[in-house]
Amino acid sequence: MTISSAHPETDPKWWKEATIYQIYPASFKDSNNDGWGDMKGIASKLEYIKGLGVDAIWISPFYDSPQDDMGYDIANYEKVWPTYGTNEDCFALIEKTHKFGMKFITDLVINHCSSEHEWFKESRSSKTNPKRDWFFWKPPKGYDDEGNPIPPNNWKSYFGGSAWTFDEKTQEFYLRLFCPRQPDLNWESEDCRKAIYESAVGYWLDHGVDGFRIDVGSLYSKVVGLPDAPITDKNSLWQSSDPLTLNGPRIHEFHQEMNRFIRNRVKDGREIMTVGEMQHASDATKKLYTSASRCELGELFNFSHTDVGTSPLFRYNLVPAELKDWKVALAELFRYINGTDCWSTIYLENHDQPRSITRFGDDSTKNRVISGKLLSVLLVSLTGTLFIYQGQELGQINFKNWPVEKYEDVEIRNNYKLIKEEHGEKSEQMKKFLDGIALVSRDHARTPMPWTHEEPNAGFSGPNAKPWFSLNESFREGINVEDEQKNPDSVLAFWRKALEFRKSHKDIAVYGYDFEFIDLDNKRLFSFTKKYENKTLFAALNFSSELLDFEIPKANSSYTLAFGNYPSDQINPSSRTLKPWEGRIYIDE
């Protein structure tokens, strides 16, 4: 491969070409039958992961934590949560991952920590403690008629209600954009930032990790003074803080400082990958984050495509959307890097998203497998670092008809309680909420990994264990590793082929540029071209259960069918009609 001077984004890097497999440790593999996944369980399945054709693993937070938010509330950055094992178990896992020729990415959760962290315990001990300003403390705005303290501003927690928690000891509120026991760290304090870098970043670099996925990396810089947010939801007392917390005034400075720390800390030549969860940002801001010359982040996750069909005021209120909306939003992931020194990501699933077949395909018994393969064809043909999430390679779907009481997510439980108190259990608001969580709750991705069809725990835990979360019943319908490994037509078998295709055509599949939609307004067809030097890739994907005609651009070109999700003996490459949920990739060189 040669780097085009007009396309600096094609400068090859391991982390650009890697396919990265995300592991949710609680739900991956339980090695000791206590109902929770663990480090030794992950180690026991590395051969399976390697066999998929992936290049790196990213493990969601495994640090010591009271688990108010499934480990995203960290009490000690330098200690593995004992339920997951010991630090030595983790170091052994890093070493074994490297022996398999894969990289090890860990989660970096440094916008907030747990209220059980020693830093916060010191901070809340008195108003004069040296670590007081490591968090955001404010006196009440006043008191209501019943003498209850009023929060300092109108910011809304991402998990519902006020973003402030009152602390009786010092009679002040602390800011927590997420759970009540998840206080936000104050990045305006230089001492706080230095401690974060040393404990959360340096410790793990010293133990051999190859990169970091950076949780809510756009929230570290709040507008000084923490004023009220503008009113965007007239029906709520609490308003989104995004205008004052998202991509804030010093955010780029902070990321450049952390990047310098990483480069100075690593002495063995490792090139450390960083991928930031940046929620929403303009293309101009995304370029600032990921320009190689600026030394901030390697790449970022954007939410535009996963938010399609949901209300910006409340994610669980579903709104009408068409395929065109999703096509445009998905392209926002990578179009901004064209002709720049920036980079980005491709993904449909992670620990915060539902299952993509239910969300974007057709999870019926008839079309689950073929639409799952279609999504795979789409993903491996797009430019950027590809991320897949545990169970996605099996074609896992959302669980069905669960009562709200079975959901584990703190966000679901908080919002259910608030809606029930404010509107009632039989209200229209509650009905919309329940419809919304059935489609887009992140709990759909958090059920234990189905390794076999064995009752009752599908090989995740032994038969006498009680898993921490209910299993998706789909393991009984063939959605499990053991059954799919035996079936050459399974979604799992197809994912292996898809990743082989991506590697063998990495120039145009991974690095392709000049992406252009074809027939953008088509409500069933997702079609595009992109280029790399003298090559052109053309994709035609049928997002419907009906036959669909398409046209190949520039009919005089010598396009060859290179990949698709139907068996080759069922397809006529010269046909211009797609079968239901069929996807084809043609290459002209």
C-alpha positions in Angstrom: 0.0 0.0 0.0 1.1 3.5 -0.8 -0.1 6.6 1.1 -1.8 9.1 -1.2 -0.7 12.7 -0.6 -4.3 13.8 -1.1 -5.4 11.3 1.6 -3.2 11.4 4.7 -5.8 9.2 6.5 -4.4 6.2 4.6 -1.2 6.4 6.6 -1.1 2.7 7.8 -1.4 2.0 11.6 -2.1 -1.2 13.4 -5.0 0.4 15.2 -6.6 1.6 11.9 -6.5 -1.9 10.4 -7.5 -3.8 13.5 -10.8 -5.4 14.1 -11.5 -5.0 17.8 -13.7 -7.4 19.8 -15.4 -5.9 22.9 -15.8 -8.0 26.0 -18.3 -7.2 28.8 -16.5 -9.0 31.6 -19.6 -9.7 33.8 -21.3 -11.5 31.0 -18.5 -13.2 29.0 -17.5 -16.4 30.8 -17.7 -17.5 34.4 -14.8 -19.7 35.3 -15.6 -20.4 39.0 -19.4 -20.8 38.9 -20.2 -17.7 41.1 -22.5 -16.3 38.4 -20.2 -13.6 37.2 -17.8 -13.6 34.2 -14.1 -13.1 35.2 -10.5 -12.8 34.0 -9.8 -16.5 33.9 -13.0 -17.0 31.9 -11.9 -14.5 29.3 -8.4 -16.2 29.2 -10.1 -19.6 28.5 -11.8 -18.2 25.4 -9.0 -16.3 23.8 -8.5 -19.1 21.2 -12.1 -18.7 20.2 -11.7 -14.9 19.8 -8.5 -15.3 17.8 -10.3 -17.7 15.6 -12.8 -15.1 14.6 -10.1 -13.2 12.9 -10.0 -10.2 15.2 -6.8 -8.4 16.2 -7.5 -6.9 19.6 -9.8 -7.2 22.6 -11.3 -4.3 24.5 -12.5 -5.2 28.0 -15.1 -3.0 29.6 -14.2 -1.8 33.2 -12.9 -4.6 35.4 -11.6 -2.3 38.2 -12.6 -2.4 41.9 -16.1 -1.0 42.2 -19.3 -1.1 44.2 -21.1 -1.8 40.9 -23.7 1.0 41.0 -23.2 1.3 37.3 -21.7 -2.0 36.3 -18.1 -1.0 37.0 -18.2 2.5 35.5 -18.1 3.7 39.1 -14.5 3.0 40.0 -13.3 2.8 43.6 -9.6 2.0 42.8 -8.1 2.3 39.3 -5.2 0.1 40.2 -7.1 -2.9 41.5 -9.2 -5.6 39.7 -12.7 -6.1 41.2 -12.2 -9.3 43.3 -15.2 -10.9 41.7 -13.4 -10.7 38.4 -10.1 -12.1 39.9 -6.8 -10.6 41.0 -4.4 -8.2 39.4 -2.2 -11.2 38.7 -5.1 -12.8 36.7 -5.3 -9.6 34.7 -1.6 -9.4 34.0 -1.6 -13.1 32.9 -4.5 -12.3 30.6 -2.6 -9.4 29.0 0.4 -11.6 28.5 -1.7 -14.5 27.0 -3.5 -12.0 24.7 -0.1 -10.9 23.4 1.0 -14.5 22.9 -2.0 -15.0 20.7 -0.8 -12.0 18.6 -3.6 -9.7 19.7 -3.6 -6.3 21.4 -5.2 -5.5 24.8 -7.4 -2.4 25.1 -8.7 -1.3 28.5 -11.5 1.1 29.4 -10.5 4.5 30.8 -13.3 5.9 33.0 -12.0 9.3 34.2 -14.9 11.8 33.9 -16.1 10.4 37.2 -15.3 7.8 39.9 -17.1 6.1 42.7 -18.1 7.8 45.9 -16.1 4.9 47.5 -12.9 6.1 45.9 -10.4 7.4 48.5 -10.1 10.7 46.6 -13.8 11.4 47.1 -13.8 10.2 50.7 -11.1 12.8 51.4 -12.9 15.5 49.4 -16.2 15.1 51.2 -14.6 14.9 54.7 -14.5 18.7 55.1 -14.7 21.9 53.1 -11.0 22.6 53.7 -9.7 19.3 52.6 -6.9 19.6 50.0 -8.9 17.4 47.6 -12.1 19.4 48.0 -11.6 21.0 44.6 -11.0 17.6 42.9 -14.8 17.4 42.6 -17.6 19.9 42.1 -19.1 21.1 45.3 -21.7 23.8 45.5 -24.0 25.1 48.3 -27.8 24.8 47.8 -29.4 27.5 45.6 -31.9 27.8 48.4 -34.5 25.7 50.3 -38.0 24.8 49.4 -41.1 25.2 51.6 -40.4 22.0 53.3 -36.8 22.9 54.1 -35.2 20.6 51.4 -32.1 22.0 49.7 -32.5 23.0 46.1 -29.7 21.9 43.7 -27.3 24.6 42.5 -28.5 24.5 38.9 -31.0 22.8 36.6 -28.7 20.2 35.1 -30.3 16.8 34.3 -28.5 13.5 35.1 -28.1 11.2 32.1 -29.8 8.6 34.2 -32.8 10.9 35.0 -33.5 13.5 37.7 -31.2 16.2 39.0 -27.4 15.9 38.3 -26.7 16.9 41.9 -26.6 14.9 45.2 -26.7 16.6 48.6 -24.1 15.6 51.1 -25.3 15.9 54.7 -21.8 16.1 56.3 -20.8 19.4 54.7 -24.3 20.6 53.7 -23.3 21.0 50.0 -24.2 19.3 46.7 -21.7 17.4 44.5 -22.1 17.1 40.8 -22.6 13.7 39.2 -23.8 13.6 35.7 -24.6 9.9 36.0 -25.4 7.8 39.2 -25.8 9.5 42.6 -22.7 7.6 43.8 -20.6 8.6 40.7 -19.2 12.0 41.4 -17.6 13.9 38.5 -13.9 14.7 38.8 -12.9 18.3 38.4 -10.4 18.5 35.6 -9.8 22.2 36.3 -7.6 21.0 39.2 -4.1 20.3 37.9 -3.4 18.1 40.9 -6.5 16.0 40.2 -5.5 15.6 36.5 -2.0 14.5 37.4 -3.4 11.9 39.9 -5.8 10.6 37.2 -3.0 10.2 34.7 -0.7 8.4 37.1 -3.3 6.0 38.6 -5.7 5.3 35.8 -3.4 5.6 32.8 0.2 5.1 33.9 -0.4 2.0 36.0 -1.9 0.1 33.1 0.6 1.3 30.6 3.3 0.0 32.9 1.6 -3.4 32.8 1.5 -3.7 29.1 -1.8 -2.5 27.7 -1.9 -1.4 24.1 -4.5 1.3 24.3 -7.6 2.8 25.9 -11.2 3.2 25.1 -12.0 6.6 26.8 -15.4 6.7 28.4 -17.4 9.9 27.8 -14.2 11.6 26.7 -16.1 14.8 25.7 -17.4 15.7 29.2 -14.2 16.6 31.1 -14.4 20.3 30.6 -17.4 22.0 32.1 -18.2 25.7 31.6 -16.7 27.5 34.6 -19.3 28.5 37.1 -21.7 25.7 36.1 -24.6 28.0 35.2 -28.1 26.9 34.4 -28.6 25.0 31.1 -30.9 26.5 28.5 -34.5 25.1 28.6 -34.9 22.5 25.9 -37.6 20.3 27.6 -40.4 22.5 28.8 -42.0 19.5 30.5 -39.1 18.9 32.8 -37.6 20.7 35.8 -34.2 19.3 34.7 -32.4 20.2 31.5 -29.7 18.6 29.4 -26.3 19.9 30.5 -24.8 19.2 27.0 -24.4 22.9 26.0 -22.3 23.4 29.1 -20.5 20.1 29.4 -20.1 18.5 26.0 -16.9 19.4 24.0 -16.2 22.1 26.6 -13.8 25.0 26.5 -10.6 23.2 27.6 -11.4 19.7 26.4 -8.8 19.7 23.6 -6.1 21.0 26.0 -6.9 18.2 28.4 -6.7 15.5 25.8 -3.4 16.8 24.4 -2.0 16.8 27.9 -3.0 13.2 28.5 -1.6 12.2 25.1 1.7 13.7 26.1 1.6 11.8 29.3 1.0 8.5 27.4 3.8 9.2 24.9 6.3 10.1 27.7 5.3 7.0 29.8 5.8 4.3 27.1 9.5 3.5 26.6 9.3 0.2 24.7 8.1 1.5 21.3 4.5 0.4 21.6 2.1 2.7 19.7 -0.8 3.2 22.1 -4.2 3.4 20.6 -6.8 5.8 22.0 -10.5 5.8 21.0 -12.7 8.4 22.6 -16.4 8.0 23.3 -17.3 11.5 22.1 -21.1 11.3 22.0 -22.0 14.1 19.6 -19.8 16.7 17.9 -19.7 18.7 14.7 -17.3 17.5 11.9 -15.0 20.4 12.7 -14.8 19.3 16.4 -14.3 15.7 15.4 -11.3 16.7 13.2 -9.8 18.6 16.2 -10.0 15.5 18.3 -8.5 13.1 15.8 -6.1 15.0 13.7 -2.7 13.2 13.9 -0.9 16.5 13.9 -2.7 17.7 17.1 -1.9 14.6 19.2 -5.2 14.2 21.0 -7.0 11.0 20.1 -6.5 8.3 17.5 -10.2 7.9 16.7 -13.6 8.4 18.2 -17.1 6.9 18.6 -19.9 9.1 17.5 -23.6 8.3 18.3 -25.4 9.8 15.3 -26.4 6.5 13.7 -27.3 4.7 16.9 -29.6 7.6 18.0 -31.7 7.5 14.8 -35.3 6.8 15.7 -35.0 8.1 19.3 -36.0 11.4 20.7 -33.1 13.8 21.6 -35.0 14.8 24.7 -35.4 11.2 26.0 -33.8 8.2 24.3 -36.6 5.8 25.2 -39.2 7.9 23.3 -39.1 6.4 19.8 -39.7 8.8 16.8 -40.3 8.0 13.1 -37.2 7.4 11.0 -36.4 6.1 7.5 -33.5 4.2 6.0 -32.2 7.4 4.5 -31.9 9.0 8.0 -29.8 6.0 9.1 -27.6 6.0 6.0 -26.7 9.7 6.4 -26.1 9.3 10.1 -23.9 6.2 9.7 -21.8 8.0 7.1 -21.2 10.7 9.7 -18.8 8.2 11.4 -16.2 8.5 8.7 -16.9 11.1 6.0 -15.2 13.8 7.9 -11.8 12.1 7.7 -11.8 12.2 3.9 -8.6 13.9 2.8 -7.4 14.7 6.3 -5.0 13.2 8.8 -7.9 12.1 11.0 -9.4 8.6 11.7 -12.6 7.1 12.9 -14.5 4.0 13.8 -17.2 1.6 12.5 -19.6 -0.1 14.9 -23.2 -1.0 15.4 -23.1 -2.7 18.8 -21.5 -2.2 22.2 -22.4 -2.4 25.9 -24.6 0.7 25.6 -26.6 -0.4 22.5 -29.2 -3.0 21.8 -28.7 -5.8 19.3 -28.2 -4.5 15.8 -30.3 -7.2 14.0 -33.3 -6.2 16.1 -32.5 -2.5 15.7 -31.5 -2.3 12.0 -32.3 -5.7 10.5 -35.1 -8.2 10.9 -34.9 -10.5 13.9 -37.7 -12.8 12.8 -37.0 -16.5 12.6 -37.1 -16.2 8.8 -34.7 -13.3 8.3 -32.5 -13.1 11.4 -29.6 -15.0 9.9 -29.6 -13.4 6.5 -30.1 -9.8 7.8 -27.4 -10.4 10.4 -25.1 -11.4 7.5 -26.2 -8.3 5.6 -25.1 -6.0 8.5 -21.8 -7.8 8.5 -21.3 -7.1 4.8 -22.1 -3.5 5.5 -19.7 -3.1 8.4 -16.7 -4.8 6.7 -17.1 -2.5 3.7 -16.9 0.8 5.5 -13.8 2.9 6.2 -12.5 3.1 9.8 -11.5 0.8 12.7 -14.1 -2.0 13.0 -15.5 -2.9 16.4 -17.7 -5.9 17.1 -19.3 -6.7 20.4 -19.5 -10.1 22.1 -22.5 -12.1 20.7 -22.8 -9.9 17.7 -20.8 -12.5 15.7 -23.6 -15.0 16.6 -26.4 -12.8 15.3 -27.7 -12.3 18.8 -31.1 -10.5 19.0 -32.9 -8.5 21.7 -34.6 -10.5 24.4 -38.4 -10.6 24.0 -41.3 -9.7 26.3 -39.4 -9.2 29.5 -41.2 -7.4 32.3 -39.4 -4.2 33.4 -38.6 -5.9 36.7 -36.1 -8.2 34.9 -34.0 -5.3 33.5 -30.8 -4.6 35.5 -29.7 -1.3 34.1 -29.6 1.6 36.6 -30.7 4.0 33.9 -33.9 1.9 33.2 -34.7 1.4 36.9 -34.2 5.2 37.7 -36.4 6.3 34.8 -39.1 3.7 35.5 -39.3 5.0 39.0 -39.4 8.6 38.0 -42.1 8.0 35.3 -44.2 5.9 37.6 -44.1 8.6 40.3 -44.8 11.5 37.9 -47.3 10.0 35.5 -48.4 6.6 36.8 -47.9 3.0 35.8 -50.7 2.9 33.3 -49.8 6.3 31.7 -49.1 7.0 28.0 -45.6 8.1 29.1 -45.0 4.7 30.7 -46.3 2.8 27.6 -43.8 4.8 25.4 -41.0 4.1 27.8 -41.7 0.3 27.8 -41.9 0.3 24.0 -38.6 2.2 23.9 -36.7 -0.1 26.3 -37.9 -3.2 24.4 -36.1 -1.8 21.3 -33.1 0.3 22.5 -32.2 -0.7 26.1 -28.5 -1.5 26.6 -29.5 -4.4 28.7 -30.1 -6.4 25.5 -26.4 -6.5 25.0 -25.5 -7.3 28.6 -27.1 -10.8 29.0 -24.6 -13.6 29.5 -22.8 -15.0 26.5 -24.3 -18.2 25.2 -21.5 -20.8 24.7 -23.8 -23.9 24.3 -27.4 -24.8 24.2 -27.2 -26.6 27.6 -29.8 -25.8 30.2 -30.0 -23.7 32.3 -27.0 -21.4 31.7 -25.8 -22.0 28.1 -22.3 -22.8 29.2 -21.7 -19.3 30.6 -21.8 -20.7 34.2 -22.1 -24.3 35.5 -25.6 -25.7 35.8 -25.8 -25.1 39.5 -24.8 -21.4 39.4 -27.2 -18.4 39.3 -25.9 -15.9 36.7 -25.9 -12.3 37.8 -28.4 -11.5 34.9 -31.0 -13.6 33.1 -29.9 -15.2 29.9 -31.5 -14.3 26.6 -33.7 -17.3 25.8 -32.5 -17.3 22.2 -29.7 -19.8 23.2 -32.3 -22.5 22.9 -33.0 -21.5 19.3 -29.4 -22.0 18.0 -27.9 -18.7 18.9 -24.9 -20.0 20.8 -21.3 -20.7 20.0 -21.4 -24.5 20.0 -24.3 -24.8 17.6 -23.0 -22.1 15.2 -19.5 -23.5 15.1 -21.0 -26.8 13.7 -23.1 -24.9 11.1 -21.2 -23.6 8.0 -24.2 -21.4 7.2 -24.3 -19.7 10.6 -23.8 -16.0 11.3 -20.7 -16.9 13.2 -19.2 -18.8 10.2 -20.1 -15.8 8.0 -18.4 -13.3 10.2 -15.2 -15.2 9.9 -15.5 -15.0 6.1 -16.4 -11.3 6.3 -13.3 -10.5 8.4 -11.1 -12.5 5.9 -12.6 -10.4 3.1 -11.8 -7.1 5.0 -8.2 -8.2 5.6 -7.6 -9.3 2.0 -9.0 -6.1 0.6 -7.8 -3.8 3.4 -6.6 -1.1 1.1 -10.2 -0.2 -0.1 -12.2 -1.8 2.7 -10.3 -0.2 5.6 -8.8 2.8 4.0 -11.1 3.6 1.1 -12.0 7.2 0.5 -14.3 9.5 -1.5 -17.4 7.8 -0.2 -20.5 8.6 -2.3 -24.1 7.5 -1.8 -26.0 6.1 -4.8 -29.8 6.6 -4.8 -29.7 8.1 -1.3 -33.5 8.6 -1.1 -34.2 4.9 -1.8 -36.2 3.6 1.2 -34.9 0.0 0.9 -31.6 0.2 -0.9 -28.3 1.1 0.8 -25.8 1.7 -2.0 -22.5 3.5 -2.3 -19.1 3.7 -3.9 -15.7 4.5 -2.5 -12.2 4.5 -4.0 -8.6 3.6 -3.3 -6.0 4.6 -6.0 -7.3 2.8 -9.1 -9.8 0.7 -7.3 -13.5 1.4 -6.8 -15.7 -0.5 -4.4 -19.5 -0.6 -5.0 -21.9 -1.9 -2.5 -25.6 -2.7 -3.0 -27.5 -3.8 0.1 -31.2 -4.6 0.3 -32.7 -3.6 3.7 -36.1 -5.2 3.0 -37.8 -8.6 2.8 -38.6 -8.1 -0.9 -36.8 -8.5 -4.2 -35.1 -5.2 -5.1 -33.6 -4.0 -8.4 -30.4 -2.0 -8.4 -28.0 -0.5 -11.0 -24.3 -0.7 -11.1 -22.7 2.8 -11.7 -20.8 3.3 -15.0 -22.0 0.2 -16.6 -18.9 0.0 -18.8 -16.7 -0.6 -15.8 -15.3 -4.0 -15.0 -16.9 -4.6 -11.7 -16.4 -8.0 -10.2 -18.6 -9.5 -7.5 -16.1 -9.8 -4.6 -18.3 -10.6 -1.6 -21.9 -11.2 -0.5 -24.1 -12.8 2.1 -25.9 -15.4 -0.1 -24.0 -18.6 -1.2 -22.3 -18.1 -4.6 -24.2 -21.0 -6.2 -27.4 -19.0 -5.5 -26.3 -15.8 -7.1 -25.9 -14.7 -10.7 -23.2 -11.9 -10.5 -24.6 -10.2 -13.6 -28.2 -10.1 -12.1 -29.4 -6.7 -11.1 -31.9 -8.0 -8.6 -31.2 -8.4 -4.9 -32.8 -11.1 -2.9 -34.4 -10.2 0.5 -31.8 -8.8 2.8 -29.1 -9.5 0.3 -25.8 -7.5 0.2 -23.2 -7.5 -2.5 -19.8 -5.9 -2.8 -18.3 -5.4 -6.2 -14.8 -4.2 -6.9 -13.5 -2.6 -10.1 -9.7 -2.4 -10.5 
